Amino acid sequence: MARGQNLDIPKAKLNKENLREGLTIFKYLKPYRTKFIIGLIFITLSSLSTMAFPYLLGEMINSAKGVKSDSTLKLTMGTIAIVMIALLILQMLFSFMRVYLFTSVGENAVADMRKDIYQHLIKMPMEFFAQRRVGELSSRISADITQIQDAVSVMLAELIRGILTLLIGIALILYISFKLTLVMLSVIPVVIAIALIFSKIIRKYSRMAQDQLADSGTIVHETLQGVANVKAFNNEWYEIKRYNKSISDVVRFAVRNGRIRGMFISFLLFSVFGAIVLVVWYAMTMDMPLGDLVKFVTFTGFVGGTMAGFADLYSQFQKTIGATQRVREILKEQTENVNVAFDQVKPEFKLKGNVQMDNISFTYPSRPDVQVLKGLNIKAEAGQQIAIVGPSGAGKSTIVSLLLRFYEPQFGHIYFDGKEAQHIPLSQLRAQIALVPQDVLLFGGTIFDNIAYGKPDATKEEVEQAAIQANAHDFIARFPEGYDTVVGERGLKLSGGQRQRIAIARAMLKDPIILVLDEATSSLDSESESLVQDALYKLMKNRTSFVIAHRLSTIKNADKIVVLEHGQIKEQGKHVDLLQLEDGLYKSLSKLQFES
C-alpha cells in the first residue's frame, strides 16, 4: 500500500490511556532487544559525531585565522582536518549500523505482529466477518501495520536522534555564546508557531486531495468491474465524464495545496535567512571570531530544523497510536478454539456419521429480531441422504452454518454420534465434514493447489484420482498446463461447471464422513449439471449427506426430504410419500418445477 494512503489512518489523542495502549507494540521488540539497545548506542554516537563536525569546522577556521577564543581547541589546522576525516569515517559506520539495526528490529518485530494478527483473524468466528468489510480488515494488515512499522523502524530512531540533537545543540550554542543564544531563541518560537499553522493547512488540503484521488480510484474499480453493464447501456460517455470530473477535483485540491506549500516554503526561506542575518549582525557587533560564528549558525540550523521536525513526528506518533488501537481491537476479539497446526483426527473423535438436530431455534446476532429457525428437529443415520428444500428465506443455508458450527443455536442441541457438538473440538469436527457450496470460491493458484486444499499433503496421484472421480480430469487434461493451470482470481478463468467439479474433487480428496451440499447444481446448464450430478452421486456414496436443493429432480432418491417454511419443518418423508399429501408444500413446489 502506498505511503500516501496512511493519511486515512485516524489520529488518536495523546492521553495516558492511549499512550499505554500504544506502548504495547514494544512487546514485539523484546525478542530483539539486544539489537535494539545496540541501535540506540549507535544513534547516540551518530548524533555526537554529527554535532562534532560543525564544531571542528569552526575550530579549523579559527586555527587558519590564528584566532583564539574561550572555546578554541589547542590543535593545529592539519590535526583538526585529520580528526574530521576520521570522524567522517566513524560517522559512516555509525549511520550504517543505526539504519541496519533499526531496520532489522523493525522488520522482524512487525513481521511477528503481522503473523499474530493474521492468525487471530483467521480464527475469528463467522459472526465477526459478517459484521465487517473485507477491505477494512485488509487495511489493518496493510496500512495500520505499515504505519506501526514506520514508527518502529524510522520514527522512533528519528525521535531519539532529534532529542539528542536538540539537547546537544542547545548546550553547544549556550557554551559558544549565551547572549547570541537568547537572540536566536527569541526568533525560533515565532517561526515554529507559524510553521505549525501552515503545516495544519497543508495536511488538510493533502487529505482532501488524497480522498478525492481515492474516489477516482473507486470509479475506475466500479467501471472496470461492471464494464459489461457500461457497454450494454451505452454509458461510456457518462463514466468518462464522471471520472474526468473526479480527476479535475484532484487537480484543484492539489494546486491549492501547492499554492499554500509555496507560501510556506517562501516564508521558511525568509525566516531562516533572516534569522541568519540577524545572528550574524549581532555577532559582528560582539566582535565574535568567524569560526565561532560558523559553529553557532550551523548549530542553530540543527536546533531549528529539529524543533520544526518534531511537529511532523508528533503527527506521525498520533497516527501510530491510532493504528495501534485499531490493531489492538482485533487482537482483543474472542476467537474460535481451532488448531493452528495440522492435526489428524483423533480416534476418540472419529465420527460414524449419525447426526441429530434437536429442537433447534436460531437467530443471527446481526438480526436479533428475526428468528430464522424455530424448534427444528432433523435426524440422519450414518450413510443417509437428507434433502432440505423450501422457498427462499426458509432457513436452508442456516442449517449448513449450524452443522459446520459457524454459529451456535440459541436453543436446542446438535449431536454427532450421540455426542453433543460442543464436546467435540471444532477442528476435529470440521476435519470430518466437507462443504460443496453453490457459489464455489477457488483460490488464485493452480488447479492442483485448489484440489489439494482438501488434503494439503496429497500426492499428485491422489489429486488426479479425486479429479477423475469428480469428472474433472478430462477438462483439466485439455488445458496446456494441465493441473498447473492458474485459475485466476476467484477461479474466473473456469466455467461454473468446471469450478463445481473442482470443488467436488476437493471434497472427495478430503474423504469426509459428513457431506454438505448447498445448492451445488442450481446455477448450471443441463450438460454441466449432468456431469456434476454424477460426480455428486459418487461423492455421497456411503456418506451422511445433507443436500440443500433448489432443483427437486436432483433429490428424488433421498432417504428423507425435509420441507422447510418460515424456519419450521412443514413436511418430511420420501419423495413418493410427499407427493401424496394433498395441498402439500413439496407437492406444490414439485408441480411448479416439473410443469415449467
C-alpha positions in Angstrom: 0.0 0.0 0.0 1.4 3.4 -0.9 2.6 5.7 1.9 0.1 8.3 0.9 -2.7 6.1 1.9 -1.5 6.3 5.5 -3.3 9.7 5.6 -6.5 7.7 6.1 -5.3 6.3 9.4 -7.2 8.2 12.2 -5.1 10.1 14.8 -5.6 9.4 18.4 -5.4 11.9 21.3 -2.2 11.6 23.4 -3.7 10.8 26.8 -2.4 8.4 29.4 -4.6 5.5 28.4 -3.8 5.8 24.6 -0.1 6.0 25.3 -0.3 2.9 27.5 -2.1 1.2 24.6 0.4 2.3 22.1 3.3 1.1 24.1 2.0 -2.4 23.9 3.7 -2.7 20.5 7.0 -2.7 22.3 6.3 -6.3 23.4 7.2 -7.3 19.9 10.6 -5.7 20.3 11.5 -8.0 23.3 13.0 -10.8 21.2 15.2 -8.3 19.5 16.0 -6.1 22.5 19.8 -6.7 22.2 19.9 -5.3 18.7 17.6 -2.5 19.7 19.8 -1.4 22.6 22.9 -1.5 20.4 21.0 0.5 17.8 20.3 3.1 20.5 24.0 3.3 21.3 24.8 3.9 17.6 22.1 6.6 17.4 23.8 8.4 20.3 27.3 8.0 18.7 25.9 9.2 15.3 24.3 12.3 16.9 27.5 13.1 18.8 29.7 12.7 15.7 27.2 14.8 13.6 27.2 17.6 16.1 31.0 17.4 16.5 31.6 18.1 12.8 30.5 21.7 12.6 32.3 22.4 15.9 35.5 21.1 14.4 34.8 23.0 11.2 34.6 26.3 13.2 37.8 25.3 15.1 39.6 24.8 11.7 38.5 28.3 10.6 39.7 29.8 13.8 43.0 28.0 13.6 43.5 29.1 10.0 42.9 32.7 11.0 45.0 32.4 14.1 42.1 33.4 16.3 41.9 32.2 19.9 38.8 32.2 22.0 37.5 30.6 25.2 36.0 27.7 23.2 39.0 27.1 20.9 40.8 23.8 21.0 44.6 23.9 21.2 45.0 22.0 17.9 46.7 22.8 14.6 44.6 23.1 11.4 46.1 19.9 10.0 45.4 17.9 13.1 41.8 19.2 13.1 41.4 18.1 9.4 42.7 14.6 10.2 40.3 14.4 13.1 37.4 15.5 10.9 38.2 12.8 8.2 38.4 10.2 11.0 35.1 11.4 12.3 33.5 11.2 8.9 34.6 7.5 8.6 33.2 6.8 12.0 30.0 8.6 11.1 29.6 6.3 8.0 30.0 3.3 10.3 27.6 4.7 12.9 24.9 5.6 10.3 25.2 2.2 8.6 24.8 0.3 11.9 22.0 2.6 13.1 20.0 2.1 9.9 20.7 -1.7 9.7 19.9 -2.5 13.3 16.7 -0.5 13.5 15.5 -1.9 10.1 16.3 -5.4 11.3 14.5 -4.9 14.6 11.5 -3.1 13.0 11.0 -5.6 10.1 11.3 -8.7 12.4 9.0 -7.2 15.1 6.4 -6.1 12.6 6.6 -9.5 10.8 5.7 -11.1 14.2 2.8 -8.7 14.6 1.5 -9.4 11.1 1.6 -13.2 11.8 -0.2 -12.7 15.1 -2.9 -10.5 13.5 -3.4 -12.8 10.6 -3.6 -15.9 12.8 -6.1 -14.1 15.0 -8.2 -13.0 12.0 -8.3 -16.5 10.5 -9.5 -17.9 13.8 -12.4 -15.4 14.1 -16.0 -16.8 14.1 -18.2 -16.1 11.1 -20.2 -13.6 13.1 -17.1 -11.4 13.2 -16.8 -11.4 9.4 -20.5 -10.9 8.8 -20.3 -7.5 10.6 -17.1 -6.2 8.9 -16.0 -5.4 5.4 -13.1 -7.3 4.0 -11.4 -4.1 2.8 -11.4 -2.8 6.3 -9.8 -5.9 7.7 -7.2 -5.9 4.9 -6.4 -2.3 5.8 -5.5 -3.4 9.3 -2.8 -5.7 8.0 -1.6 -3.3 5.4 -1.9 0.4 6.2 -2.1 0.2 10.0 0.8 -2.2 10.4 2.8 -0.2 7.8 2.3 2.9 10.0 3.5 0.9 13.1 6.4 -0.4 11.1 7.5 3.1 10.1 7.2 4.1 13.8 9.5 1.3 15.0 12.0 1.4 12.1 12.2 5.1 11.3 10.1 7.4 13.6 11.5 6.1 16.9 15.1 6.4 15.7 14.4 9.9 14.4 12.7 10.9 17.6 15.6 9.8 19.8 18.1 11.3 17.4 16.1 14.6 17.4 16.0 14.8 21.2 19.8 14.2 21.4 20.5 16.7 18.6 18.3 19.3 20.4 19.9 18.8 23.8 23.5 18.7 22.4 22.8 21.6 20.1 21.3 23.9 22.7 24.2 23.0 25.1 26.8 23.9 22.5 25.3 27.2 21.4 25.0 28.2 25.1 28.6 27.2 25.5 29.7 29.3 22.4 27.7 32.4 23.3 25.0 32.8 25.9 23.8 36.3 24.6 23.6 35.1 21.0 21.6 32.1 22.1 19.0 34.3 23.7 18.7 36.3 20.4 18.2 33.0 18.4 15.8 31.5 20.9 13.6 34.6 20.7 13.1 34.1 16.9 12.7 30.3 16.7 9.4 30.1 18.6 7.7 32.6 16.3 8.9 30.7 13.2 7.8 27.3 14.7 4.3 28.7 15.6 3.7 30.0 12.0 5.2 26.7 10.6 2.7 24.7 12.6 -0.2 26.8 11.2 1.0 26.3 7.7 1.5 22.5 8.3 -2.0 22.1 9.5 -3.5 23.8 6.4 -1.2 21.8 4.1 -2.2 18.5 5.8 -5.9 19.5 5.4 -5.6 20.0 1.6 -3.3 17.0 1.2 -6.0 14.9 2.9 -8.7 16.4 0.6 -6.6 15.6 -2.5 -5.9 12.1 -1.2 -9.6 11.4 -0.5 -10.6 12.7 -4.0 -7.9 10.5 -5.6 -9.3 7.5 -3.7 -12.8 8.4 -5.1 -11.5 8.4 -8.6 -9.9 5.0 -8.0 -13.3 3.8 -6.8 -14.8 5.0 -10.1 -12.2 3.0 -12.1 -12.7 -0.1 -10.0 -16.5 0.0 -10.3 -16.4 0.8 -14.0 -14.0 -2.0 -14.9 -15.8 -4.5 -12.7 -19.1 -3.7 -14.3 -17.8 -2.9 -17.8 -20.4 -5.2 -19.4 -23.2 -3.0 -17.9 -21.4 0.1 -19.0 -21.3 -1.1 -22.6 -24.8 -2.6 -22.6 -26.3 0.7 -21.5 -24.0 2.7 -23.9 -22.7 4.7 -21.0 -19.0 5.1 -21.8 -19.6 8.8 -22.2 -21.2 9.0 -18.7 -18.3 7.1 -17.0 -15.7 9.2 -18.8 -17.5 12.4 -17.7 -17.7 11.1 -14.1 -14.0 10.2 -14.0 -12.9 13.4 -15.6 -14.8 15.5 -13.0 -13.2 13.5 -10.2 -9.7 14.0 -11.6 -10.3 17.7 -12.1 -11.2 17.9 -8.4 -8.0 16.2 -7.6 -6.0 18.7 -9.6 -7.9 21.6 -8.0 -7.1 20.5 -4.4 -3.5 19.6 -5.4 -2.9 23.0 -7.0 -4.5 24.8 -4.0 -2.2 22.7 -1.7 0.8 23.7 -3.9 0.0 27.3 -3.5 -0.1 27.0 0.3 3.1 25.0 0.2 4.8 27.6 -2.0 3.9 30.3 0.5 5.1 28.1 3.4 8.5 27.4 1.7 8.9 31.1 0.9 8.2 32.0 4.5 10.6 29.4 5.8 13.4 30.7 3.4 12.8 34.2 4.6 12.7 33.2 8.2 15.8 31.0 8.1 18.0 33.5 6.2 16.5 36.4 8.0 17.4 34.8 11.3 21.0 34.1 10.0 21.3 37.8 9.0 20.1 38.8 12.5 22.5 36.4 14.2 25.5 37.4 12.0 24.8 41.1 12.5 24.5 40.7 16.3 27.7 38.6 16.3 29.6 41.2 14.4 28.6 43.8 17.0 30.0 41.5 19.6 33.2 41.0 17.6 32.8 37.2 17.6 35.5 35.1 15.9 34.5 33.8 12.4 34.9 30.2 13.4 32.7 30.6 16.5 30.1 32.3 14.3 30.1 29.4 11.8 29.7 26.9 14.6 26.9 28.9 16.2 25.0 29.4 12.9 25.3 25.7 12.0 24.2 24.5 15.4 21.3 27.0 15.3 20.2 25.4 12.0 20.4 21.9 13.6 18.3 23.1 16.6 15.7 24.9 14.4 15.4 22.1 12.0 15.0 19.5 14.8 12.3 21.6 16.5 10.4 22.0 13.2 10.7 18.3 12.6 9.0 17.5 15.9 5.7 18.8 14.6 5.7 16.1 11.9 6.9 13.5 14.3 4.1 14.4 16.7 1.6 13.9 13.9 3.1 10.6 12.9 3.1 9.5 16.5 -0.7 10.3 16.8 -1.3 8.2 13.7 0.8 5.3 15.1 -1.3 5.4 18.3 -4.5 5.3 16.2 -3.1 2.4 14.1 -2.1 0.5 17.3 -5.6 1.0 18.7 -7.2 -0.4 15.6 -4.9 -3.4 15.6 -5.5 -4.0 19.3 -9.2 -4.0 18.7 -8.8 -7.1 16.6 -6.4 -8.8 19.0 -8.9 -8.3 21.8 -11.7 -10.1 19.9 -12.7 -13.6 21.0 -11.6 -16.3 18.5 -12.8 -19.8 17.8 -11.0 -22.6 19.6 -9.4 -24.1 16.4 -6.0 -25.7 15.9 -3.4 -23.5 14.2 -1.3 -26.6 13.2 -2.3 -29.5 11.0 -3.6 -32.4 13.2 -5.0 -35.8 12.3 -8.5 -36.8 13.6 -8.0 -38.5 17.0 -9.6 -41.9 17.4 -11.9 -40.7 20.3 -13.4 -38.1 18.0 -13.7 -40.2 14.9 -17.4 -40.0 13.6 -19.6 -42.6 12.1 -22.0 -40.1 10.6 -25.1 -40.1 12.8 -26.4 -36.5 13.2 -29.3 -35.2 15.2 -30.6 -31.6 15.4 -32.8 -31.5 18.5 -35.3 -28.6 18.9 -33.1 -26.1 17.3 -34.0 -22.4 17.4 -31.7 -19.8 15.9 -31.4 -16.0 15.4 -28.5 -14.3 13.7 -26.7 -12.0 16.1 -26.8 -9.2 13.5 -30.6 -9.6 13.2 -31.9 -10.4 16.6 -35.5 -9.5 15.8 -35.8 -12.2 13.0 -36.0 -15.8 14.2 -34.6 -18.0 11.3 -35.2 -21.5 12.7 -37.9 -22.5 15.2 -37.9 -25.8 17.1 -36.2 -27.7 14.3 -35.8 -31.5 14.6 -33.8 -33.4 12.0 -32.2 -36.9 12.4 -29.8 -38.6 10.0 -28.5 -42.1 10.3 -24.9 -42.8 9.1 -24.8 -43.0 5.3 -28.2 -41.5 4.8 -29.0 -38.7 2.3 -31.1 -36.0 3.8 -32.5 -33.4 1.4 -33.6 -30.0 2.6 -36.0 -28.0 0.4 -38.2 -25.0 0.7 -38.8 -21.4 -0.6 -36.1 -18.7 -0.3 -35.6 -17.5 3.3 -36.9 -20.7 4.8 -33.6 -21.3 6.7 -32.0 -23.9 4.5 -28.5 -22.4 4.4 -28.6 -21.6 8.1 -28.7 -25.3 8.7 -25.4 -25.6 6.8 -23.9 -22.9 9.1 -25.1 -24.7 12.2 -23.8 -28.1 11.1 -20.3 -26.6 10.5 -20.7 -24.7 13.8 -20.1 -21.3 12.1 -22.8 -20.3 14.6 -24.2 -21.8 17.7 -28.0 -22.2 18.2 -29.6 -20.1 20.9 -31.8 -23.1 21.9 -31.6 -26.8 21.3 -28.6 -29.1 20.7 -26.8 -30.7 17.8 -25.4 -34.3 18.3 -22.9 -36.2 16.3 -22.9 -39.9 17.1 -24.9 -39.1 20.2 -22.2 -36.7 21.5 -23.1 -33.0 21.9 -21.3 -30.8 19.3 -19.7 -28.6 21.9 -17.9 -31.7 23.3 -16.1 -32.3 20.0 -13.1 -30.0 19.3 -14.0 -27.6 16.5 -11.0 -28.6 14.3 -11.7 -32.3 14.8 -15.4 -31.9 13.8 -14.8 -29.8 10.7 -12.0 -32.1 9.6 -14.7 -34.7 9.0 -17.2 -32.5 7.2 -16.9 -31.3 3.6 -18.9 -28.5 2.1 -19.7 -28.0 -1.7 -21.4 -24.6 -2.0 -23.5 -23.1 -4.7 -21.0 -20.3 -5.4 -17.6 -22.0 -5.5 -14.7 -19.8 -4.5 -11.4 -21.0 -5.9 -8.1 -19.5 -4.7 -6.0 -17.7 -7.2 -3.3 -20.5 -7.6 -3.3 -23.6 -9.8 -6.0 -26.3 -10.3 -3.7 -28.7 -8.4 -3.5 -26.3 -5.4 -7.2 -25.9 -5.3 -8.0 -29.6 -5.3 -5.2 -30.3 -2.8 -6.8 -27.8 -0.5 -8.9 -30.7 0.8 -5.8 -32.5 1.8 -2.7 -30.3 1.7 -0.2 -33.2 1.9 -1.9 -35.1 -1.0 0.3 -36.7 -3.7 -0.1 -35.9 -7.5 -1.7 -39.4 -7.9 -4.3 -38.7 -5.1 -5.2 -35.4 -6.7 -5.7 -36.9 -10.1 -7.7 -39.8 -8.8 -10.1 -37.3 -7.0 -10.4 -35.3 -10.2 -11.3 -38.5 -12.2 -14.0 -39.3 -9.7 -15.3 -35.8 -9.9 -15.5 -35.9 -13.7 -12.9 -33.1 -13.8 -9.8 -34.9 -15.2 -10.8 -34.7 -18.8 -11.3 -30.9 -19.0 -8.2 -30.3 -16.8 -6.1 -32.5 -19.2 -7.2 -30.4 -22.2 -5.5 -27.3 -20.7 -1.9 -26.8 -22.0 -0.6 -26.6 -18.4 -2.9 -29.3 -17.1 -3.1 -29.4 -13.3 -0.6 -26.4 -13.2 -3.2 -24.1 -14.9 -3.7 -20.9 -12.9 -7.4 -20.4 -12.3 -7.3 -16.6 -11.9 -8.9 -14.5 -9.2 -11.8 -16.5 -7.6 -11.5 -19.1 -10.4 -13.0 -16.8 -13.0 -11.0 -18.4 -15.8 -13.1 -21.5 -15.4 -16.8 -22.1 -16.2 -19.3 -22.6 -13.4 -19.5 -26.4 -14.1 -15.7 -26.7 -14.1 -15.4 -24.8 -10.8 -18.1 -27.0 -9.3 -16.3 -30.2 -10.3 -13.0 -28.9 -8.8 -14.9 -28.2 -5.6 -16.2 -31.8 -5.6 -12.7 -33.2 -6.3 -11.5 -31.1 -3.3 -14.3 -32.7 -1.1 -13.5 -36.2 -2.4 -9.8 -35.7 -1.6 -10.8 -34.7 2.0 -12.8 -38.0 2.3 -15.3 -36.7 4.8 -17.7 -38.6 7.0 -20.4 -36.0 6.6 -21.1 -34.1 3.4 -23.0 -30.8 3.0 -24.1 -29.8 -0.5 -25.5 -26.3 -0.6 -27.5 -26.0 -3.9 -24.5 -27.3 -5.7 -26.2 -27.6 -9.1 -28.7 -24.8 -9.1 -26.9 -22.4 -11.5 -25.6 -24.9 -14.0 -26.6 -25.7 -17.6 -28.0 -29.2 -18.4 -24.7 -30.7 -19.6 -22.7 -29.4 -16.7 -25.4 -30.4 -14.3 -25.4 -34.0 -15.6 -21.6 -34.2 -15.1 -21.7 -32.6 -11.7 -24.7 -34.6 -10.5 -22.9 -37.8 -11.5 -19.8 -36.7 -9.5 -22.0 -35.9 -6.5 -23.6 -39.3 -6.5 -20.1 -40.8 -6.3 -19.2 -38.4 -3.5 -22.3 -39.1 -1.5 -21.9 -42.8 -1.6 -21.6 -44.3 2.0 -21.5 -40.8 3.5 -24.1 -39.0 5.6 -25.2 -36.2 3.2 -27.2 -33.1 3.7 -28.4 -31.7 0.4 -29.8 -28.2 0.2 -31.7 -28.4 -3.1 -33.4 -26.0 -5.4 -34.0 -28.4 -8.3 -36.2 -31.1 -6.8 -35.4 -33.5 -9.6 -31.9 -34.0 -8.1 -33.2 -35.3 -4.7 -35.9 -37.8 -5.8 -33.9 -40.7 -4.3 -33.1 -39.1 -1.0 -33.6 -41.2 2.1 -35.6 -38.3 3.7 -36.7 -35.0 2.3 -37.3 -32.2 4.9 -39.5 -29.4 3.7 -39.0 -26.0 5.4 -41.2 -22.9 5.6 -40.5 -19.9 7.7 -37.9 -21.7 9.7 -40.1 -24.7 10.6 -40.4 -28.2 9.3 -43.7 -28.3 7.3 -43.3 -31.8 5.9 -40.8 -34.6 5.8 -40.6 -38.1 4.2 -39.6 -39.7 0.9 -40.3 -38.1 -2.5 -43.2 -40.5 -3.4 -44.8 -40.1 0.0 -44.7 -36.3 0.0 -46.3 -36.2 -3.5 -49.3 -38.0 -2.0 -50.0 -35.2 0.5 -53.0 -33.1 -0.6 -52.2 -29.4 -0.6 -48.6 -30.2 0.5 -45.9 -27.6 0.1 -43.5 -30.1 -1.5 -46.2 -31.2 -4.0 -46.8 -27.6 -4.9 -43.1 -26.8 -5.4 -42.6 -30.0 -7.4 -45.6 -29.3 -9.6 -44.4 -25.8 -10.4 -40.9 -27.0 -11.3 -41.9 -30.1 -13.4 -44.6 -28.2 -15.3 -42.2 -25.4 -16.2 
